[in-house]
Amino acid sequence: MDNTLHYPERLRSLNIRGIHGIWYVALGVALWGMDPLFRILLLKTLSSSQIVFLEHLLLACYASPLVIKHRTDFIGKLSLAVIGAPLFISWGGSAIATMLFTSAFAHGNANAVLLLQKLQPLFAILLARLLLKEKLPARFFIYIFFAMAGTYLLTFGFAPPSLGLHDLGTLSCLFSILAAVLWGGSTVMGKFLLSKQMDFHFVTALRFLLAIPLLSVILLLNGDPWHLQGSPGELMLMAFNLLFQAFLPGLVSMLLYYKGLNSTKAFLATLAELSFPAVGIIINWSIFGQVLTIGQVAGFLLIWSTLWLMSRMPAGQ
């Protein structure tokens, strides 16, 4: 930024950048809500692990040249933390967390799993405070209360979830909590790398590229057979679907996310990530015909109202 700017002009510029950062994160995460539109058709032919593996192979075409171009970003910055952070994001936050969350549903009460997953912002805030030394603004706890209340309403509505204390002491709940820790930690690790003056394109590329070895092992262990059968037209449709899946809710969403995270504190970004379930509910209603309850509508409005209020916070807070 030009140092010749007067202080009021500089402050206004910072505020605008802060507002844009929150909405970039929210928009990027909201695009993840479009994932079912592409994935449902692909699941008729491919397994989940095959789809994710093929997506990352396609995204490697974008990621590989960028990693080569920005390889000097690591010069003078190498440390265990700088090496571990992208591995944490690509392995822990993507593959392992998703597997844990999926396993949680297979082994326990779904309501308990969903309820404990709502702890993700709390873990991210705690890690941001401990690792990044981020200070929370005075009104932040009001924002987190309303944001988490909104996600609760999106999931359960006004009715309390049907579960007992015994449901909260199962292995599936442990899996759900671990997944929440990994997802929250990925936000903090991403902010850590960006704070090292790494380009957000480079951080995005690392996330995709480093996941391929782990995804390859998972694919081999699953042993899913490949069934690429159908007419030329059907195979072409599947190929286009896979391309859109990889580059819209995949690449574009992550570029928007890390661009926003570059100028947004991790504790604010983790609340902006709540736009994902809000958009997912609307897509389920508008595309798949699922009925919206009054509680879900209230949760949707509560989340987006909270994001709007957060975007009006001064950038320095």
C-alpha positions as a Markdown table, in Angstrom:
| # | Residue | x | y | z |
|---|---|---|---|---|
| 1 | Met | 0.0 | 0.0 | 0.0 |
| 2 | Asp | 1.2 | 3.5 | -0.8 |
| 3 | Asn | 2.8 | 5.1 | 2.3 |
| 4 | Thr | 1.8 | 8.5 | 1.1 |
| 5 | Leu | -1.9 | 7.9 | 1.8 |
| 6 | His | -3.3 | 10.0 | 4.6 |
| 7 | Tyr | -4.4 | 8.1 | 7.7 |
| 8 | Pro | -8.2 | 8.3 | 7.1 |
| 9 | Glu | -7.8 | 7.2 | 3.5 |
| 10 | Arg | -5.6 | 4.3 | 4.6 |
| 11 | Leu | -8.1 | 3.3 | 7.2 |
| 12 | Arg | -11.0 | 3.3 | 4.7 |
| 13 | Ser | -8.9 | 1.2 | 2.4 |
| 14 | Leu | -8.2 | -1.4 | 5.1 |
| 15 | Asn | -11.9 | -1.5 | 6.0 |
| 16 | Ile | -12.9 | -2.2 | 2.5 |
| 17 | Arg | -10.3 | -5.0 | 2.2 |
| 18 | Gly | -11.6 | -6.5 | 5.4 |
| 19 | Ile | -15.2 | -6.5 | 4.3 |
| 20 | His | -14.2 | -8.1 | 1.0 |
| 21 | Gly | -12.2 | -10.8 | 2.8 |
| 22 | Ile | -15.1 | -12.1 | 4.8 |
| 23 | Trp | -17.4 | -12.3 | 1.8 |
| 24 | Tyr | -14.7 | -14.0 | -0.4 |
| 25 | Val | -14.5 | -16.7 | 2.3 |
| 26 | Ala | -18.3 | -17.0 | 2.5 |
| 27 | Leu | -18.7 | -17.1 | -1.3 |
| 28 | Gly | -15.9 | -19.7 | -1.7 |
| 29 | Val | -17.4 | -22.0 | 1.0 |
| 30 | Ala | -20.9 | -21.4 | -0.4 |
| 31 | Leu | -19.8 | -22.9 | -3.7 |
| 32 | Trp | -19.1 | -26.2 | -1.8 |
| 33 | Gly | -22.8 | -26.4 | -1.3 |
| 34 | Met | -23.1 | -26.9 | -5.1 |
| 35 | Asp | -21.1 | -30.2 | -4.8 |
| 36 | Pro | -24.2 | -32.5 | -4.8 |
| 37 | Leu | -25.4 | -31.1 | -8.1 |
| 38 | Phe | -22.3 | -32.7 | -9.8 |
| 39 | Arg | -21.5 | -35.6 | -7.4 |
| 40 | Ile | -24.9 | -37.4 | -7.5 |
| 41 | Leu | -24.6 | -38.2 | -11.2 |
| 42 | Leu | -20.9 | -39.3 | -10.8 |
| 43 | Leu | -21.8 | -41.6 | -7.9 |
| 44 | Lys | -23.9 | -43.7 | -10.3 |
| 45 | Thr | -20.6 | -44.9 | -12.0 |
| 46 | Leu | -17.8 | -44.1 | -9.6 |
| 47 | Ser | -17.1 | -44.5 | -5.9 |
| 48 | Ser | -16.5 | -41.5 | -3.6 |
| 49 | Ser | -12.8 | -42.2 | -3.4 |
| 50 | Gln | -12.5 | -42.6 | -7.2 |
| 51 | Ile | -14.3 | -39.3 | -7.7 |
| 52 | Val | -12.0 | -37.4 | -5.3 |
| 53 | Phe | -8.9 | -39.0 | -6.8 |
| 54 | Leu | -9.8 | -38.1 | -10.3 |
| 55 | Glu | -10.7 | -34.5 | -9.2 |
| 56 | His | -7.3 | -34.1 | -7.7 |
| 57 | Leu | -5.6 | -35.5 | -10.8 |
| 58 | Leu | -7.4 | -32.9 | -12.9 |
| 59 | Leu | -6.5 | -30.1 | -10.4 |
| 60 | Ala | -2.9 | -31.2 | -10.6 |
| 61 | Cys | -2.8 | -29.7 | -14.1 |
| 62 | Tyr | -3.5 | -26.3 | -12.4 |
| 63 | Ala | -1.4 | -27.0 | -9.3 |
| 64 | Ser | 1.8 | -28.4 | -10.7 |
| 65 | Pro | 2.9 | -25.3 | -12.8 |
| 66 | Leu | 2.0 | -23.0 | -9.9 |
| 67 | Val | 4.1 | -24.9 | -7.4 |
| 68 | Ile | 7.0 | -24.8 | -9.8 |
| 69 | Lys | 6.5 | -21.1 | -10.4 |
| 70 | His | 6.2 | -20.2 | -6.7 |
| 71 | Arg | 8.7 | -22.7 | -5.4 |
| 72 | Thr | 10.9 | -19.8 | -4.3 |
| 73 | Asp | 8.2 | -18.9 | -1.7 |
| 74 | Phe | 9.7 | -21.6 | 0.5 |
| 75 | Ile | 13.2 | -20.1 | 0.3 |
| 76 | Gly | 14.2 | -18.8 | 3.7 |
| 77 | Lys | 10.9 | -19.9 | 5.2 |
| 78 | Leu | 11.5 | -23.6 | 5.6 |
| 79 | Ser | 10.7 | -24.9 | 9.1 |
| 80 | Leu | 8.8 | -27.9 | 10.5 |
| 81 | Ala | 5.7 | -25.6 | 10.8 |
| 82 | Val | 5.9 | -24.4 | 7.2 |
| 83 | Ile | 6.3 | -28.0 | 6.0 |
| 84 | Gly | 3.7 | -29.4 | 8.3 |
| 85 | Ala | 1.0 | -26.8 | 7.7 |
| 86 | Pro | 0.2 | -27.8 | 4.0 |
| 87 | Leu | 0.3 | -31.5 | 4.9 |
| 88 | Phe | -2.1 | -30.8 | 7.7 |
| 89 | Ile | -4.5 | -29.0 | 5.3 |
| 90 | Ser | -4.3 | -31.5 | 2.5 |
| 91 | Trp | -4.2 | -34.7 | 4.5 |
| 92 | Gly | -5.9 | -33.9 | 7.8 |
| 93 | Gly | -8.4 | -31.3 | 6.7 |
| 94 | Ser | -9.4 | -32.9 | 3.5 |
| 95 | Ala | -9.0 | -36.7 | 3.4 |
| 96 | Ile | -8.7 | -37.8 | 7.0 |
| 97 | Ala | -11.4 | -35.5 | 8.4 |
| 98 | Thr | -13.9 | -36.5 | 5.7 |
| 99 | Met | -13.2 | -40.2 | 6.4 |
| 100 | Leu | -13.7 | -39.7 | 10.1 |
| 101 | Phe | -16.9 | -37.8 | 9.6 |
| 102 | Thr | -18.3 | -40.5 | 7.3 |
| 103 | Ser | -17.3 | -43.2 | 9.7 |
| 104 | Ala | -19.0 | -41.3 | 12.5 |
| 105 | Phe | -22.3 | -41.6 | 10.8 |
| 106 | Ala | -21.8 | -45.3 | 10.2 |
| 107 | His | -21.2 | -46.1 | 13.8 |
| 108 | Gly | -23.5 | -43.9 | 15.9 |
| 109 | Asn | -26.4 | -41.5 | 16.4 |
| 110 | Ala | -26.5 | -39.1 | 13.4 |
| 111 | Asn | -27.9 | -36.3 | 15.6 |
| 112 | Ala | -25.0 | -36.6 | 18.1 |
| 113 | Val | -22.5 | -36.5 | 15.2 |
| 114 | Leu | -24.1 | -33.4 | 13.7 |
| 115 | Leu | -24.3 | -31.7 | 17.0 |
| 116 | Leu | -20.7 | -32.3 | 17.9 |
| 117 | Gln | -19.5 | -31.2 | 14.5 |
| 118 | Lys | -20.9 | -27.7 | 15.3 |
| 119 | Leu | -17.9 | -27.4 | 17.7 |
| 120 | Gln | -15.7 | -26.8 | 14.7 |
| 121 | Pro | -15.7 | -22.9 | 15.0 |
| 122 | Leu | -14.7 | -23.2 | 18.7 |
| 123 | Phe | -11.7 | -25.4 | 17.9 |
| 124 | Ala | -10.6 | -23.0 | 15.1 |
| 125 | Ile | -11.0 | -20.0 | 17.4 |
| 126 | Leu | -9.0 | -21.7 | 20.2 |
| 127 | Leu | -6.2 | -22.7 | 17.7 |
| 128 | Ala | -6.1 | -19.2 | 16.2 |
| 129 | Arg | -5.7 | -17.7 | 19.7 |
| 130 | Leu | -2.9 | -20.2 | 20.7 |
| 131 | Leu | -1.0 | -20.5 | 17.4 |
| 132 | Leu | -1.6 | -17.2 | 15.6 |
| 133 | Lys | -2.1 | -15.0 | 18.7 |
| 134 | Glu | -5.3 | -13.5 | 17.3 |
| 135 | Lys | -7.2 | -11.3 | 19.7 |
| 136 | Leu | -11.0 | -11.6 | 19.8 |
| 137 | Pro | -13.0 | -8.4 | 19.6 |
| 138 | Ala | -15.4 | -7.6 | 22.4 |
| 139 | Arg | -18.6 | -8.4 | 20.4 |
| 140 | Phe | -17.2 | -11.5 | 18.8 |
| 141 | Phe | -18.9 | -13.9 | 21.3 |
| 142 | Ile | -22.3 | -12.4 | 20.3 |
| 143 | Tyr | -21.5 | -13.2 | 16.7 |
| 144 | Ile | -20.4 | -16.8 | 17.4 |
| 145 | Phe | -23.6 | -17.4 | 19.6 |
| 146 | Phe | -25.9 | -16.3 | 16.8 |
| 147 | Ala | -23.9 | -18.0 | 14.0 |
| 148 | Met | -23.9 | -21.4 | 15.9 |
| 149 | Ala | -27.5 | -21.0 | 16.8 |
| 150 | Gly | -28.2 | -20.5 | 13.1 |
| 151 | Thr | -26.4 | -23.8 | 12.2 |
| 152 | Tyr | -28.3 | -25.6 | 14.9 |
| 153 | Leu | -31.6 | -24.4 | 13.5 |
| 154 | Leu | -30.5 | -25.5 | 10.0 |
| 155 | Thr | -29.8 | -29.0 | 11.3 |
| 156 | Phe | -32.5 | -29.6 | 13.9 |
| 157 | Gly | -35.0 | -26.8 | 13.6 |
| 158 | Phe | -36.7 | -25.6 | 16.8 |
| 159 | Ala | -37.1 | -29.2 | 18.1 |
| 160 | Pro | -34.3 | -30.6 | 20.4 |
| 161 | Pro | -32.3 | -33.5 | 18.9 |
| 162 | Ser | -33.4 | -36.9 | 20.0 |
| 163 | Leu | -30.4 | -38.3 | 21.8 |
| 164 | Gly | -29.4 | -39.2 | 25.3 |
| 165 | Leu | -26.2 | -38.9 | 27.3 |
| 166 | His | -25.1 | -42.4 | 26.2 |
| 167 | Asp | -25.2 | -41.2 | 22.6 |
| 168 | Leu | -22.5 | -38.6 | 23.4 |
| 169 | Gly | -20.0 | -41.1 | 24.7 |
| 170 | Thr | -19.6 | -43.4 | 21.7 |
| 171 | Leu | -16.7 | -43.9 | 19.2 |
| 172 | Ser | -18.7 | -42.1 | 16.5 |
| 173 | Cys | -18.8 | -38.9 | 18.6 |
| 174 | Leu | -15.0 | -39.1 | 19.0 |
| 175 | Phe | -14.7 | -39.3 | 15.3 |
| 176 | Ser | -17.0 | -36.3 | 14.8 |
| 177 | Ile | -14.9 | -34.2 | 17.3 |
| 178 | Leu | -11.6 | -35.2 | 15.7 |
| 179 | Ala | -13.0 | -34.2 | 12.3 |
| 180 | Ala | -14.1 | -30.9 | 13.7 |
| 181 | Val | -10.6 | -30.3 | 15.1 |
| 182 | Leu | -9.0 | -31.1 | 11.8 |
| 183 | Trp | -11.4 | -28.9 | 9.8 |
| 184 | Gly | -10.9 | -26.0 | 12.3 |
| 185 | Gly | -7.2 | -26.5 | 12.3 |
| 186 | Ser | -7.0 | -26.4 | 8.5 |
| 187 | Thr | -8.4 | -22.9 | 8.6 |
| 188 | Val | -5.7 | -21.8 | 11.1 |
| 189 | Met | -3.0 | -23.6 | 9.1 |
| 190 | Gly | -4.1 | -21.9 | 5.9 |
| 191 | Lys | -4.0 | -18.5 | 7.6 |
| 192 | Phe | -0.5 | -19.4 | 9.0 |
| 193 | Leu | 0.9 | -20.0 | 5.5 |
| 194 | Leu | -0.7 | -16.9 | 4.1 |
| 195 | Ser | 0.9 | -14.9 | 7.0 |
| 196 | Lys | 4.3 | -16.1 | 5.7 |
| 197 | Gln | 3.7 | -14.0 | 2.6 |
| 198 | Met | 2.8 | -17.0 | 0.5 |
| 199 | Asp | 0.6 | -16.3 | -2.6 |
| 200 | Phe | -2.9 | -17.7 | -2.1 |
| 201 | His | -2.7 | -19.4 | -5.5 |
| 202 | Phe | 0.3 | -21.3 | -4.2 |
| 203 | Val | -1.4 | -22.3 | -1.0 |
| 204 | Thr | -4.4 | -23.6 | -3.0 |
| 205 | Ala | -2.1 | -25.5 | -5.3 |
| 206 | Leu | -0.3 | -27.2 | -2.4 |
| 207 | Arg | -3.6 | -28.3 | -0.9 |
| 208 | Phe | -4.5 | -30.1 | -4.1 |
| 209 | Leu | -1.1 | -31.5 | -5.1 |
| 210 | Leu | -0.1 | -32.9 | -1.7 |
| 211 | Ala | -3.3 | -34.8 | -1.3 |
| 212 | Ile | -2.7 | -37.0 | -4.3 |
| 213 | Pro | -0.3 | -39.5 | -2.6 |
| 214 | Leu | -2.6 | -40.1 | 0.3 |
| 215 | Leu | -5.6 | -40.4 | -1.9 |
| 216 | Ser | -3.8 | -42.9 | -4.1 |
| 217 | Val | -3.1 | -45.1 | -1.0 |
| 218 | Ile | -6.8 | -44.8 | 0.1 |
| 219 | Leu | -7.9 | -45.7 | -3.4 |
| 220 | Leu | -5.7 | -48.8 | -3.4 |
| 221 | Leu | -6.8 | -49.9 | 0.1 |
| 222 | Asn | -10.5 | -49.5 | -0.8 |
| 223 | Gly | -10.0 | -51.7 | -3.9 |
| 224 | Asp | -13.0 | -50.2 | -5.7 |
| 225 | Pro | -13.4 | -51.6 | -9.2 |
| 226 | Trp | -13.6 | -49.2 | -12.1 |
| 227 | His | -16.9 | -49.3 | -14.1 |
| 228 | Leu | -16.5 | -46.8 | -17.0 |
| 229 | Gln | -19.2 | -48.2 | -19.1 |
| 230 | Gly | -21.9 | -46.5 | -21.2 |
| 231 | Ser | -22.5 | -44.9 | -24.6 |
| 232 | Pro | -20.0 | -42.3 | -25.9 |
| 233 | Gly | -22.6 | -39.6 | -25.1 |
| 234 | Glu | -22.9 | -40.8 | -21.5 |
| 235 | Leu | -19.2 | -41.0 | -21.0 |
| 236 | Met | -18.8 | -37.5 | -22.4 |
| 237 | Leu | -21.5 | -36.2 | -20.0 |
| 238 | Met | -19.7 | -37.8 | -17.1 |
| 239 | Ala | -16.3 | -36.3 | -18.2 |
| 240 | Phe | -17.9 | -32.8 | -18.4 |
| 241 | Asn | -19.6 | -33.3 | -15.1 |
| 242 | Leu | -16.2 | -34.3 | -13.5 |
| 243 | Leu | -14.5 | -31.3 | -15.0 |
| 244 | Phe | -17.2 | -28.9 | -13.6 |
| 245 | Gln | -17.1 | -30.7 | -10.2 |
| 246 | Ala | -13.3 | -30.3 | -10.0 |
| 247 | Phe | -13.0 | -26.7 | -11.2 |
| 248 | Leu | -16.2 | -25.0 | -9.8 |
| 249 | Pro | -16.9 | -26.3 | -6.3 |
| 250 | Gly | -13.3 | -27.5 | -6.3 |
| 251 | Leu | -10.8 | -25.0 | -7.7 |
| 252 | Val | -12.8 | -21.7 | -7.8 |
| 253 | Ser | -14.2 | -22.2 | -4.3 |
| 254 | Met | -10.8 | -22.8 | -2.8 |
| 255 | Leu | -9.2 | -19.8 | -4.7 |
| 256 | Leu | -12.0 | -17.5 | -3.3 |
| 257 | Tyr | -11.6 | -19.0 | 0.1 |
| 258 | Tyr | -7.8 | -18.5 | 0.4 |
| 259 | Lys | -8.1 | -15.0 | -1.3 |
| 260 | Gly | -10.5 | -14.0 | 1.5 |
| 261 | Leu | -8.5 | -15.7 | 4.2 |
| 262 | Asn | -5.5 | -13.7 | 3.1 |
| 263 | Ser | -7.1 | -10.5 | 4.6 |
| 264 | Thr | -9.4 | -12.1 | 7.2 |
| 265 | Lys | -8.5 | -13.3 | 10.6 |
| 266 | Ala | -8.9 | -17.0 | 11.1 |
| 267 | Phe | -11.6 | -16.6 | 13.9 |
| 268 | Leu | -13.8 | -14.6 | 11.5 |
| 269 | Ala | -13.2 | -16.9 | 8.6 |
| 270 | Thr | -14.3 | -20.0 | 10.5 |
| 271 | Leu | -17.7 | -18.3 | 11.1 |
| 272 | Ala | -17.9 | -17.3 | 7.4 |
| 273 | Glu | -17.5 | -21.0 | 6.6 |
| 274 | Leu | -21.0 | -21.5 | 8.0 |
| 275 | Ser | -22.4 | -20.2 | 4.7 |
| 276 | Phe | -21.8 | -23.8 | 3.5 |
| 277 | Pro | -24.7 | -25.5 | 5.3 |
| 278 | Ala | -26.9 | -22.5 | 4.6 |
| 279 | Val | -26.4 | -22.8 | 0.9 |
| 280 | Gly | -26.7 | -26.5 | 1.0 |
| 281 | Ile | -30.2 | -26.2 | 2.6 |
| 282 | Ile | -31.4 | -23.9 | -0.2 |
| 283 | Ile | -30.0 | -26.2 | -2.9 |
| 284 | Asn | -31.8 | -29.2 | -1.3 |
| 285 | Trp | -35.0 | -27.2 | -1.4 |
| 286 | Ser | -34.8 | -25.6 | -4.8 |
| 287 | Ile | -33.2 | -28.5 | -6.8 |
| 288 | Phe | -34.1 | -31.7 | -4.9 |
| 289 | Gly | -37.5 | -30.6 | -3.6 |
| 290 | Gln | -36.9 | -31.1 | 0.1 |
| 291 | Val | -39.3 | -29.2 | 2.3 |
| 292 | Leu | -37.9 | -26.2 | 4.2 |
| 293 | Thr | -39.1 | -25.8 | 7.8 |
| 294 | Ile | -39.6 | -22.5 | 9.6 |
| 295 | Gly | -36.6 | -23.3 | 11.8 |
| 296 | Gln | -34.3 | -23.8 | 8.8 |
| 297 | Val | -35.5 | -20.5 | 7.3 |
| 298 | Ala | -34.8 | -18.8 | 10.6 |
| 299 | Gly | -31.3 | -20.4 | 10.7 |
| 300 | Phe | -30.5 | -19.3 | 7.2 |
| 301 | Leu | -31.4 | -15.7 | 7.9 |
| 302 | Leu | -29.6 | -15.8 | 11.2 |
| 303 | Ile | -26.3 | -17.0 | 9.6 |
| 304 | Trp | -26.3 | -14.5 | 6.8 |
| 305 | Ser | -27.3 | -11.6 | 9.1 |
| 306 | Thr | -24.4 | -12.5 | 11.3 |
| 307 | Leu | -22.0 | -12.5 | 8.3 |
| 308 | Trp | -23.3 | -9.1 | 7.3 |
| 309 | Leu | -22.7 | -7.7 | 10.8 |
| 310 | Met | -19.2 | -9.3 | 10.8 |
| 311 | Ser | -18.4 | -7.7 | 7.5 |
| 312 | Arg | -19.1 | -4.3 | 9.0 |
| 313 | Met | -16.4 | -4.8 | 11.7 |
| 314 | Pro | -13.3 | -2.6 | 11.3 |
| 315 | Ala | -10.5 | -4.6 | 9.6 |
| 316 | Gly | -8.2 | -4.2 | 12.6 |
| 317 | Gln | -10.5 | -6.0 | 14.9 |
